[in-house]
């Protein structure tokens, strides 16, 4: 009996050791009825277009949470007419756009890891920071981060979805009209 309990505790510890989530414990609340903007997710991973993939996943998760007034930022171009490649400049331009459009809150974040690890099993590994920005001030008013390394049979996007769902679920939303 003692051996089976010990084995169960060890297995549970191994399964949860693959994920890390840092979620703030603050007394905040955000109204889902407000106008929300999806801002760029800055891609600090080596995977091209991972930010756009994360933005799509976050947008879906926010819709599920009841945020139906969510708009995507427009494509940003630099002074020479080419797409803006500087991640921070893109974010600054998107916040300016959201302010001019009267949005209350915006979602942004960073991707720190989005890859398959090298090795026999090629485990998927993802790492994110999700930020809620007050558009009027440009200040980050809520932030959380999480990471996960999955098993070799799991998909990268599936692991990303799990981490992002956990982060979005931790946002203190309220559903009141206003």
C-alpha positions, 0 to 999 in steps of 0.5 A, a space after each residue: 500500500 505504501 509503495 503504491 502511494 509513493 509511486 503515485 506521488 512520484 508519477 504526479 510530481 514527474 507529470 507536473 514538473 514539465 510545466 511552470 506558470 507564474 500567475 499574479 495574485 492581485 485583486 483586479 477585475 477586467 470587464 469583458 464588455 469593454 473594447 479590447 485590442 489584440 496587440 502584437 505578441 513579440 517573438 523572441 524565439 527562433 521560429 518565424 511567425 510564432 507571434 502570429 500563431 500565438 495571437 490567433 490562439 489568444 484571440 480564440 481563448 479570449 472569445 471563449 471567455 466572453 470578450 466579443 469586442 476584440 479587434 486585431 491590430 492592423 499590419 504595421 509598415 515602416 517609413 520606407 513602406 516595408 513591413 515593420 520588423 522591429 518588434 518593439 516598434 510594432 507594439 508601440 505603433 499598435 498601441 498608438 492605433 488602439 488609443 486612436 480607436 478608443 480601445 480600453 485594454 490590449 493584449 500583448 506578450 512575448 514568446 520566449 520559446 517555441 520549438 522542438 527540442 533536439 534529441 530522439 524524442 524531439 519534445 515540444 517546448 514553449 514559453 510565454 509571457 502574457 500582458 494586459 495593457 491599459 491603452 490610455 496610459 500604455 502601462 502593463 496592468 496585469 502580466 503572467 508567464 508560463 512554460 511547458 515542455 511536452 512529450 515527444 508524441 505531443 504537438 508544439 501548438 497543443 503545448 502552446 494552447 495548454 500554456 496559453 489557456 492556463 494564462 488566459 484562465 488566470 485573468 480576473 474577468 468580470 461579465 457585468 454590463 458597463 
